[in-house]
Amino acid sequence: MPNGRGGMRGFAMGPDGECICTDPKCGYTMSHERAKPCYEMKCPKCGSSMVRKS
């Protein structure tokens, strides 16, 4: 049973926000793209994974 915004079991954070590189040496941030989770993106600067900035 869905129990979060958009039926994502509480993981959907909405359309706004930023994605941040998981490499602490890089720290690159970019605007979150609607309908594309940050964890599916790669950092354009160093190639590491991206995560949603809290």
C-alpha distance matrix in Angstrom:
0.0 3.8 6.4 9.6 12.2 11.8 8.2 9.8 8.0 11.2 13.7 14.9 18.2 19.4 22.4 25.2 26.4 28.1 27.8 30.1 31.8 31.0 34.7 36.2 39.6 38.3 35.9 35.7 33.3 32.3 30.3 26.7 26.4 23.6 21.1 22.6 21.2 24.1 23.4 24.3 27.6 30.9 33.4 36.2 38.7 38.2 35.6 33.2 29.4 28.1 25.3 24.1 26.6 25.2
3.8 0.0 3.8 6.1 8.4 8.2 4.6 6.5 5.2 8.1 10.6 11.3 14.5 15.6 18.6 21.3 22.7 24.6 24.4 27.0 28.9 28.4 32.2 33.6 36.9 35.5 32.9 32.5 30.0 28.9 26.7 23.1 22.9 20.1 17.8 19.5 18.1 21.0 20.8 21.8 24.9 28.2 30.5 33.3 35.8 35.6 33.0 30.7 26.9 25.3 22.5 20.9 23.3 22.0
6.4 3.8 0.0 3.8 7.1 8.6 6.1 7.2 4.8 6.0 9.4 10.4 13.0 14.5 17.9 20.2 21.3 23.4 23.6 26.0 28.2 27.6 31.4 32.4 35.9 34.6 31.8 31.6 29.0 28.1 26.0 22.6 22.9 20.3 18.6 20.2 18.5 20.9 21.0 22.5 25.3 28.6 30.5 33.3 35.6 35.4 33.2 30.7 27.0 25.0 21.8 19.8 21.7 19.9
9.6 6.1 3.8 0.0 3.7 6.2 5.3 5.6 4.6 3.8 6.9 7.0 9.4 10.7 14.2 16.4 17.6 19.8 20.3 22.8 25.3 25.1 28.9 29.8 33.2 31.7 28.8 28.4 25.6 24.6 22.4 19.1 19.5 16.9 15.6 17.3 15.6 18.0 18.5 20.1 22.6 25.9 27.6 30.3 32.5 32.6 30.6 28.2 24.5 22.2 19.0 16.7 18.5 16.8
12.2 8.4 7.1 3.7 0.0 3.8 5.5 6.4 7.4 6.2 7.7 5.8 7.7 7.8 11.1 13.6 15.4 18.0 18.9 21.8 24.5 24.9 28.7 29.6 32.8 31.0 28.0 27.2 24.0 22.7 20.0 16.8 16.9 14.0 13.1 15.4 14.3 16.8 18.0 19.3 21.4 24.9 26.4 28.8 31.2 31.7 29.8 27.8 24.1 21.5 18.5 15.8 17.6 16.3
11.8 8.2 8.6 6.2 3.8 0.0 3.8 5.5 8.1 8.3 8.9 6.6 9.3 8.7 11.0 14.2 16.3 18.7 19.2 22.4 24.8 25.4 29.1 30.6 33.5 31.4 28.7 27.6 24.5 22.7 20.0 16.5 15.8 12.6 11.0 13.6 13.1 16.3 17.4 18.0 20.3 24.0 25.9 28.1 30.8 31.4 29.1 27.4 23.7 21.3 18.8 16.6 19.0 18.4
8.2 4.6 6.1 5.3 5.5 3.8 0.0 3.8 5.6 7.4 8.7 8.0 11.4 11.8 14.4 17.4 19.1 21.1 21.1 24.0 26.1 26.1 29.9 31.4 34.6 32.8 30.2 29.4 26.6 25.1 22.8 19.1 18.6 15.6 13.3 15.4 14.5 17.6 18.0 18.7 21.5 25.1 27.3 29.8 32.4 32.6 30.1 28.1 24.3 22.4 19.8 18.0 20.6 19.8
9.8 6.5 7.2 5.6 6.4 5.5 3.8 0.0 3.8 5.5 5.5 5.7 9.5 10.8 13.4 16.2 17.1 18.6 18.2 20.8 22.7 22.5 26.3 27.9 31.1 29.4 26.9 26.3 23.8 22.6 20.7 17.0 16.8 14.4 12.1 13.3 11.7 14.6 14.6 15.6 18.5 21.9 24.1 26.8 29.3 29.2 26.8 24.6 20.8 19.0 16.3 14.9 17.7 17.1
8.0 5.2 4.8 4.6 7.4 8.1 5.6 3.8 0.0 3.8 5.7 7.6 10.9 13.0 16.1 18.4 19.0 20.5 20.1 22.3 24.1 23.4 27.2 28.4 31.9 30.6 28.1 27.9 25.5 24.8 23.1 19.6 19.9 17.8 15.7 16.7 14.5 16.9 16.5 18.0 21.0 24.2 26.2 29.2 31.4 31.1 28.7 26.2 22.4 20.7 17.6 16.2 18.6 17.3
11.2 8.1 6.0 3.8 6.2 8.3 7.4 5.5 3.8 0.0 3.8 5.8 8.0 10.6 14.1 15.8 16.2 17.9 18.0 20.1 22.3 21.8 25.6 26.4 29.9 28.7 25.8 25.8 23.2 22.7 20.9 17.7 18.6 16.7 15.4 16.3 13.9 15.7 15.9 18.0 20.4 23.5 25.0 28.1 30.0 29.9 27.9 25.3 21.6 19.4 16.0 14.0 15.8 14.1
13.7 10.6 9.4 6.9 7.7 8.9 8.7 5.5 5.7 3.8 0.0 3.8 6.2 9.3 12.3 13.8 13.8 15.0 14.5 16.7 18.7 18.3 22.1 23.2 26.6 25.2 22.5 22.3 19.9 19.4 17.9 14.6 15.6 14.2 12.9 13.1 10.3 12.0 12.1 14.3 16.7 19.7 21.3 24.3 26.3 26.1 24.1 21.5 17.8 15.6 12.3 10.5 12.9 11.9
14.9 11.3 10.4 7.0 5.8 6.6 8.0 5.7 7.6 5.8 3.8 0.0 3.8 5.8 8.7 10.8 11.5 13.3 13.5 16.3 18.8 19.2 22.9 24.1 27.2 25.4 22.5 21.8 18.9 17.8 15.7 12.3 12.9 10.9 10.0 11.0 9.0 11.2 12.3 14.0 16.0 19.3 20.8 23.4 25.6 26.0 24.1 21.9 18.3 15.7 12.7 10.3 12.7 12.1
18.2 14.5 13.0 9.4 7.7 9.3 11.4 9.5 10.9 8.0 6.2 3.8 0.0 3.8 6.9 7.9 8.3 10.5 11.5 14.4 17.4 18.1 21.7 22.4 25.5 23.6 20.4 19.7 16.5 15.5 13.3 10.3 11.8 10.4 10.9 11.6 9.7 10.8 12.8 14.9 16.0 19.0 19.8 22.3 24.3 25.0 23.6 21.5 18.1 14.9 11.8 8.6 10.0 9.2
19.4 15.6 14.5 10.7 7.8 8.7 11.8 10.8 13.0 10.6 9.3 5.8 3.8 0.0 3.8 5.8 7.9 10.8 12.5 15.9 19.1 20.4 23.9 24.7 27.4 25.1 22.0 20.7 17.2 15.4 12.5 9.6 10.4 8.2 9.3 11.1 10.4 12.0 14.6 15.9 16.8 19.9 20.7 22.7 24.9 26.1 24.7 23.1 19.9 16.6 14.0 10.8 12.1 11.8
22.4 18.6 17.9 14.2 11.1 11.0 14.4 13.4 16.1 14.1 12.3 8.7 6.9 3.8 0.0 3.8 6.9 9.6 11.5 15.2 18.4 20.3 23.6 24.6 26.9 24.2 21.2 19.3 15.7 13.3 9.9 7.3 7.4 5.3 7.7 9.5 10.0 11.3 14.6 15.3 15.4 18.6 19.2 20.6 23.1 24.7 23.4 22.3 19.4 16.0 14.2 11.2 12.6 13.3
25.2 21.3 20.2 16.4 13.6 14.2 17.4 16.2 18.4 15.8 13.8 10.8 7.9 5.8 3.8 0.0 3.8 7.1 10.0 13.4 16.9 19.1 22.1 22.6 24.8 22.1 18.9 17.1 13.3 11.2 7.8 6.4 8.1 7.7 10.7 11.6 11.5 11.6 15.2 16.4 15.8 18.4 18.3 19.7 21.6 23.5 22.7 21.6 19.0 15.4 13.6 10.3 10.5 11.3
26.4 22.7 21.3 17.6 15.4 16.3 19.1 17.1 19.0 16.2 13.8 11.5 8.3 7.9 6.9 3.8 0.0 3.8 7.1 10.0 13.7 15.9 18.7 19.0 21.2 18.7 15.3 13.8 10.1 8.8 6.3 5.5 8.7 9.7 12.4 12.1 11.2 10.2 13.5 15.4 14.4 16.5 15.9 17.6 19.0 20.7 20.3 19.0 16.6 12.8 11.0 7.6 7.1 8.3
28.1 24.6 23.4 19.8 18.0 18.7 21.1 18.6 20.5 17.9 15.0 13.3 10.5 10.8 9.6 7.1 3.8 0.0 3.8 6.5 10.1 12.7 15.3 15.7 17.7 15.0 11.8 10.1 6.5 5.5 4.5 4.7 8.5 10.7 13.1 11.7 10.6 8.3 11.6 13.5 11.9 13.4 12.4 14.1 15.4 17.0 16.8 15.5 13.5 9.8 8.6 6.1 5.5 8.3
27.8 24.4 23.6 20.3 18.9 19.2 21.1 18.2 20.1 18.0 14.5 13.5 11.5 12.5 11.5 10.0 7.1 3.8 0.0 3.8 6.9 9.4 12.2 13.4 15.4 12.7 10.0 8.4 5.6 5.4 6.1 5.5 8.7 11.3 12.9 10.6 8.8 5.6 8.5 10.5 8.8 10.0 9.2 11.6 12.9 14.0 13.5 11.9 9.7 6.0 5.4 4.5 5.3 9.0
30.1 27.0 26.0 22.8 21.8 22.4 24.0 20.8 22.3 20.1 16.7 16.3 14.4 15.9 15.2 13.4 10.0 6.5 3.8 0.0 3.8 6.4 8.8 9.6 11.7 9.3 6.3 5.7 4.4 6.6 8.9 9.2 12.3 15.1 16.5 13.8 11.7 8.0 9.6 12.0 10.0 9.8 8.1 10.9 11.2 11.8 11.9 9.9 8.6 5.3 5.4 6.2 5.7 9.4
31.8 28.9 28.2 25.3 24.5 24.8 26.1 22.7 24.1 22.3 18.7 18.8 17.4 19.1 18.4 16.9 13.7 10.1 6.9 3.8 0.0 3.8 5.5 7.4 9.1 6.7 5.3 5.3 6.4 8.8 11.7 12.0 14.5 17.5 18.4 15.2 13.1 9.3 9.6 11.7 9.4 8.0 5.9 9.2 8.9 8.5 8.7 6.5 6.1 4.5 6.5 8.9 9.1 12.5
31.0 28.4 27.6 25.1 24.9 25.4 26.1 22.5 23.4 21.8 18.3 19.2 18.1 20.4 20.3 19.1 15.9 12.7 9.4 6.4 3.8 0.0 3.8 6.1 8.8 8.0 7.1 8.6 9.9 12.4 15.0 14.7 17.2 19.8 20.1 16.9 14.1 10.6 9.7 12.3 11.0 9.6 8.6 12.1 11.6 10.0 9.9 6.4 5.8 5.6 6.6 9.7 10.0 12.8
34.7 32.2 31.4 28.9 28.7 29.1 29.9 26.3 27.2 25.6 22.1 22.9 21.7 23.9 23.6 22.1 18.7 15.3 12.2 8.8 5.5 3.8 0.0 3.8 5.4 5.4 6.2 8.5 11.0 14.0 17.1 17.5 19.9 22.8 23.4 20.0 17.6 14.0 13.1 15.2 13.4 11.0 9.1 12.1 10.5 8.3 9.3 6.4 7.9 8.6 10.3 13.2 13.1 15.8
36.2 33.6 32.4 29.8 29.6 30.6 31.4 27.9 28.4 26.4 23.2 24.1 22.4 24.7 24.6 22.6 19.0 15.7 13.4 9.6 7.4 6.1 3.8 0.0 3.8 5.4 5.4 8.9 11.4 14.9 18.0 18.8 21.7 24.6 25.5 22.4 19.8 16.2 15.7 18.3 16.4 14.3 12.0 14.7 12.6 11.1 12.8 10.2 11.3 11.2 12.0 14.2 13.0 15.2
39.6 36.9 35.9 33.2 32.8 33.5 34.6 31.1 31.9 29.9 26.6 27.2 25.5 27.4 26.9 24.8 21.2 17.7 15.4 11.7 9.1 8.8 5.4 3.8 0.0 3.8 6.1 9.0 12.3 15.8 19.3 20.5 23.3 26.4 27.6 24.3 22.2 18.4 18.1 20.2 17.8 15.1 12.3 14.1 11.2 9.7 12.4 10.8 13.0 13.3 14.8 17.1 15.9 18.4
38.3 35.5 34.6 31.7 31.0 31.4 32.8 29.4 30.6 28.7 25.2 25.4 23.6 25.1 24.2 22.1 18.7 15.0 12.7 9.3 6.7 8.0 5.4 5.4 3.8 0.0 3.8 5.6 9.2 12.4 16.0 17.5 20.0 23.4 24.7 21.4 19.7 15.9 16.1 17.8 15.0 12.3 9.1 10.6 7.8 7.1 9.9 9.0 11.1 11.0 13.1 15.2 14.2 17.3
35.9 32.9 31.8 28.8 28.0 28.7 30.2 26.9 28.1 25.8 22.5 22.5 20.4 22.0 21.2 18.9 15.3 11.8 10.0 6.3 5.3 7.1 6.2 5.4 6.1 3.8 0.0 3.8 6.4 10.1 13.4 14.9 17.9 21.0 22.6 19.7 17.8 14.0 14.7 16.9 14.3 12.5 9.4 11.4 9.5 9.7 11.7 10.2 11.1 9.7 10.9 12.2 10.7 13.7
35.7 32.5 31.6 28.4 27.2 27.6 29.4 26.3 27.9 25.8 22.3 21.8 19.7 20.7 19.3 17.1 13.8 10.1 8.4 5.7 5.3 8.6 8.5 8.9 9.0 5.6 3.8 0.0 3.8 6.9 10.5 12.4 15.1 18.5 20.3 17.4 16.2 12.5 13.9 15.4 12.3 10.6 7.2 8.5 7.1 8.7 10.5 9.9 10.7 8.9 10.7 11.8 10.9 14.4
33.3 30.0 29.0 25.6 24.0 24.5 26.6 23.8 25.5 23.2 19.9 18.9 16.5 17.2 15.7 13.3 10.1 6.5 5.6 4.4 6.4 9.9 11.0 11.4 12.3 9.2 6.4 3.8 0.0 3.8 7.0 9.1 12.1 15.4 17.6 15.1 14.0 10.6 12.9 14.5 11.7 11.2 8.5 9.8 9.8 11.7 12.7 11.9 11.5 8.6 9.5 9.5 8.4 11.9
32.3 28.9 28.1 24.6 22.7 22.7 25.1 22.6 24.8 22.7 19.4 17.8 15.5 15.4 13.3 11.2 8.8 5.5 5.4 6.6 8.8 12.4 14.0 14.9 15.8 12.4 10.1 6.9 3.8 0.0 3.8 6.4 8.9 12.4 14.8 12.7 12.4 9.6 12.6 13.5 10.6 10.9 8.9 9.5 10.7 13.2 13.5 13.3 12.4 9.4 10.4 9.8 9.6 13.1
30.3 26.7 26.0 22.4 20.0 20.0 22.8 20.7 23.1 20.9 17.9 15.7 13.3 12.5 9.9 7.8 6.3 4.5 6.1 8.9 11.7 15.0 17.1 18.0 19.3 16.0 13.4 10.5 7.0 3.8 0.0 3.8 6.3 9.4 12.4 11.1 11.4 9.5 13.2 13.9 11.6 13.0 11.9 12.5 14.2 16.7 16.5 16.2 14.6 11.2 11.4 9.7 9.9 12.8
26.7 23.1 22.6 19.1 16.8 16.5 19.1 17.0 19.6 17.7 14.6 12.3 10.3 9.6 7.3 6.4 5.5 4.7 5.5 9.2 12.0 14.7 17.5 18.8 20.5 17.5 14.9 12.4 9.1 6.4 3.8 0.0 3.8 6.4 9.0 7.7 7.9 6.8 10.6 11.3 9.9 12.3 12.2 13.5 15.8 17.6 16.6 15.9 13.6 10.2 9.7 7.8 9.2 11.8
26.4 22.9 22.9 19.5 16.9 15.8 18.6 16.8 19.9 18.6 15.6 12.9 11.8 10.4 7.4 8.1 8.7 8.5 8.7 12.3 14.5 17.2 19.9 21.7 23.3 20.0 17.9 15.1 12.1 8.9 6.3 3.8 0.0 3.8 6.4 5.6 7.5 7.9 11.4 10.8 9.8 12.7 13.3 14.1 17.0 18.9 17.4 17.3 14.9 12.0 12.1 10.7 12.7 15.3
23.6 20.1 20.3 16.9 14.0 12.6 15.6 14.4 17.8 16.7 14.2 10.9 10.4 8.2 5.3 7.7 9.7 10.7 11.3 15.1 17.5 19.8 22.8 24.6 26.4 23.4 21.0 18.5 15.4 12.4 9.4 6.4 3.8 0.0 3.8 5.5 7.8 9.6 12.8 12.2 12.2 15.6 16.7 17.7 20.7 22.4 20.6 20.2 17.4 14.6 13.9 12.1 14.3 16.1
21.1 17.8 18.6 15.6 13.1 11.0 13.3 12.1 15.7 15.4 12.9 10.0 10.9 9.3 7.7 10.7 12.4 13.1 12.9 16.5 18.4 20.1 23.4 25.5 27.6 24.7 22.6 20.3 17.6 14.8 12.4 9.0 6.4 3.8 0.0 3.8 6.4 9.5 11.8 10.7 11.8 15.5 17.4 18.7 21.9 23.0 20.7 20.2 17.1 14.8 14.1 12.8 15.8 17.5
22.6 19.5 20.2 17.3 15.4 13.6 15.4 13.3 16.7 16.3 13.1 11.0 11.6 11.1 9.5 11.6 12.1 11.7 10.6 13.8 15.2 16.9 20.0 22.4 24.3 21.4 19.7 17.4 15.1 12.7 11.1 7.7 5.6 5.5 3.8 0.0 3.8 6.4 8.5 7.1 7.9 11.7 13.8 15.3 18.5 19.4 17.0 16.4 13.4 11.4 11.3 10.9 14.1 16.4
21.2 18.1 18.5 15.6 14.3 13.1 14.5 11.7 14.5 13.9 10.3 9.0 9.7 10.4 10.0 11.5 11.2 10.6 8.8 11.7 13.1 14.1 17.6 19.8 22.2 19.7 17.8 16.2 14.0 12.4 11.4 7.9 7.5 7.8 6.4 3.8 0.0 3.8 5.4 5.6 7.2 10.8 13.0 15.3 18.1 18.4 16.0 14.6 11.2 9.0 8.2 7.9 11.5 13.6
24.1 21.0 20.9 18.0 16.8 16.3 17.6 14.6 16.9 15.7 12.0 11.2 10.8 12.0 11.3 11.6 10.2 8.3 5.6 8.0 9.3 10.6 14.0 16.2 18.4 15.9 14.0 12.5 10.6 9.6 9.5 6.8 7.9 9.6 9.5 6.4 3.8 0.0 3.8 5.3 5.3 8.2 9.7 12.4 14.8 15.1 13.1 11.5 8.2 5.4 5.0 5.6 9.0 11.8
23.4 20.8 21.0 18.5 18.0 17.4 18.0 14.6 16.5 15.9 12.1 12.3 12.8 14.6 14.6 15.2 13.5 11.6 8.5 9.6 9.6 9.7 13.1 15.7 18.1 16.1 14.7 13.9 12.9 12.6 13.2 10.6 11.4 12.8 11.8 8.5 5.4 3.8 0.0 3.8 5.5 7.8 10.1 13.3 15.5 14.8 12.3 10.1 6.4 5.2 5.0 7.4 10.8 13.3
24.3 21.8 22.5 20.1 19.3 18.0 18.7 15.6 18.0 18.0 14.3 14.0 14.9 15.9 15.3 16.4 15.4 13.5 10.5 12.0 11.7 12.3 15.2 18.3 20.2 17.8 16.9 15.4 14.5 13.5 13.9 11.3 10.8 12.2 10.7 7.1 5.6 5.3 3.8 0.0 3.8 6.9 10.2 12.6 15.4 15.0 11.9 10.8 7.6 7.4 8.5 10.5 14.0 16.7
27.6 24.9 25.3 22.6 21.4 20.3 21.5 18.5 21.0 20.4 16.7 16.0 16.0 16.8 15.4 15.8 14.4 11.9 8.8 10.0 9.4 11.0 13.4 16.4 17.8 15.0 14.3 12.3 11.7 10.6 11.6 9.9 9.8 12.2 11.8 7.9 7.2 5.3 5.5 3.8 0.0 3.8 6.7 8.9 11.8 11.9 9.1 8.7 6.3 5.7 8.2 10.3 13.2 16.5
30.9 28.2 28.6 25.9 24.9 24.0 25.1 21.9 24.2 23.5 19.7 19.3 19.0 19.9 18.6 18.4 16.5 13.4 10.0 9.8 8.0 9.6 11.0 14.3 15.1 12.3 12.5 10.6 11.2 10.9 13.0 12.3 12.7 15.6 15.5 11.7 10.8 8.2 7.8 6.9 3.8 0.0 3.8 6.2 8.7 8.2 5.3 5.5 4.7 5.7 9.3 12.1 14.3 17.9
33.4 30.5 30.5 27.6 26.4 25.9 27.3 24.1 26.2 25.0 21.3 20.8 19.8 20.7 19.2 18.3 15.9 12.4 9.2 8.1 5.9 8.6 9.1 12.0 12.3 9.1 9.4 7.2 8.5 8.9 11.9 12.2 13.3 16.7 17.4 13.8 13.0 9.7 10.1 10.2 6.7 3.8 0.0 3.8 5.4 5.7 4.6 5.3 6.0 6.0 9.7 12.2 13.5 17.2
36.2 33.3 33.3 30.3 28.8 28.1 29.8 26.8 29.2 28.1 24.3 23.4 22.3 22.7 20.6 19.7 17.6 14.1 11.6 10.9 9.2 12.1 12.1 14.7 14.1 10.6 11.4 8.5 9.8 9.5 12.5 13.5 14.1 17.7 18.7 15.3 15.3 12.4 13.3 12.6 8.9 6.2 3.8 0.0 3.8 6.0 5.8 8.3 9.6 9.7 13.2 15.3 16.3 20.1
38.7 35.8 35.6 32.5 31.2 30.8 32.4 29.3 31.4 30.0 26.3 25.6 24.3 24.9 23.1 21.6 19.0 15.4 12.9 11.2 8.9 11.6 10.5 12.6 11.2 7.8 9.5 7.1 9.8 10.7 14.2 15.8 17.0 20.7 21.9 18.5 18.1 14.8 15.5 15.4 11.8 8.7 5.4 3.8 0.0 3.8 6.2 8.3 10.7 11.0 14.4 16.6 16.9 20.6
38.2 35.6 35.4 32.6 31.7 31.4 32.6 29.2 31.1 29.9 26.1 26.0 25.0 26.1 24.7 23.5 20.7 17.0 14.0 11.8 8.5 10.0 8.3 11.1 9.7 7.1 9.7 8.7 11.7 13.2 16.7 17.6 18.9 22.4 23.0 19.4 18.4 15.1 14.8 15.0 11.9 8.2 5.7 6.0 3.8 0.0 3.8 5.7 9.1 10.5 14.0 16.8 17.4 21.0
35.6 33.0 33.2 30.6 29.8 29.1 30.1 26.8 28.7 27.9 24.1 24.1 23.6 24.7 23.4 22.7 20.3 16.8 13.5 11.9 8.7 9.9 9.3 12.8 12.4 9.9 11.7 10.5 12.7 13.5 16.5 16.6 17.4 20.6 20.7 17.0 16.0 13.1 12.3 11.9 9.1 5.3 4.6 5.8 6.2 3.8 0.0 3.8 6.7 8.9 12.7 15.8 17.2 20.8
33.2 30.7 30.7 28.2 27.8 27.4 28.1 24.6 26.2 25.3 21.5 21.9 21.5 23.1 22.3 21.6 19.0 15.5 11.9 9.9 6.5 6.4 6.4 10.2 10.8 9.0 10.2 9.9 11.9 13.3 16.2 15.9 17.3 20.2 20.2 16.4 14.6 11.5 10.1 10.8 8.7 5.5 5.3 8.3 8.3 5.7 3.8 0.0 3.8 6.6 10.0 13.4 14.8 18.1
29.4 26.9 27.0 24.5 24.1 23.7 24.3 20.8 22.4 21.6 17.8 18.3 18.1 19.9 19.4 19.0 16.6 13.5 9.7 8.6 6.1 5.8 7.9 11.3 13.0 11.1 11.1 10.7 11.5 12.4 14.6 13.6 14.9 17.4 17.1 13.4 11.2 8.2 6.4 7.6 6.3 4.7 6.0 9.6 10.7 9.1 6.7 3.8 0.0 3.8 6.8 10.5 12.5 15.7
28.1 25.3 25.0 22.2 21.5 21.3 22.4 19.0 20.7 19.4 15.6 15.7 14.9 16.6 16.0 15.4 12.8 9.8 6.0 5.3 4.5 5.6 8.6 11.2 13.3 11.0 9.7 8.9 8.6 9.4 11.2 10.2 12.0 14.6 14.8 11.4 9.0 5.4 5.2 7.4 5.7 5.7 6.0 9.7 11.0 10.5 8.9 6.6 3.8 0.0 3.8 7.0 9.1 12.4
25.3 22.5 21.8 19.0 18.5 18.8 19.8 16.3 17.6 16.0 12.3 12.7 11.8 14.0 14.2 13.6 11.0 8.6 5.4 5.4 6.5 6.6 10.3 12.0 14.8 13.1 10.9 10.7 9.5 10.4 11.4 9.7 12.1 13.9 14.1 11.3 8.2 5.0 5.0 8.5 8.2 9.3 9.7 13.2 14.4 14.0 12.7 10.0 6.8 3.8 0.0 3.8 6.3 9.1
24.1 20.9 19.8 16.7 15.8 16.6 18.0 14.9 16.2 14.0 10.5 10.3 8.6 10.8 11.2 10.3 7.6 6.1 4.5 6.2 8.9 9.7 13.2 14.2 17.1 15.2 12.2 11.8 9.5 9.8 9.7 7.8 10.7 12.1 12.8 10.9 7.9 5.6 7.4 10.5 10.3 12.1 12.2 15.3 16.6 16.8 15.8 13.4 10.5 7.0 3.8 0.0 3.8 6.3
26.6 23.3 21.7 18.5 17.6 19.0 20.6 17.7 18.6 15.8 12.9 12.7 10.0 12.1 12.6 10.5 7.1 5.5 5.3 5.7 9.1 10.0 13.1 13.0 15.9 14.2 10.7 10.9 8.4 9.6 9.9 9.2 12.7 14.3 15.8 14.1 11.5 9.0 10.8 14.0 13.2 14.3 13.5 16.3 16.9 17.4 17.2 14.8 12.5 9.1 6.3 3.8 0.0 3.8
25.2 22.0 19.9 16.8 16.3 18.4 19.8 17.1 17.3 14.1 11.9 12.1 9.2 11.8 13.3 11.3 8.3 8.3 9.0 9.4 12.5 12.8 15.8 15.2 18.4 17.3 13.7 14.4 11.9 13.1 12.8 11.8 15.3 16.1 17.5 16.4 13.6 11.8 13.3 16.7 16.5 17.9 17.2 20.1 20.6 21.0 20.8 18.1 15.7 12.4 9.1 6.3 3.8 0.0
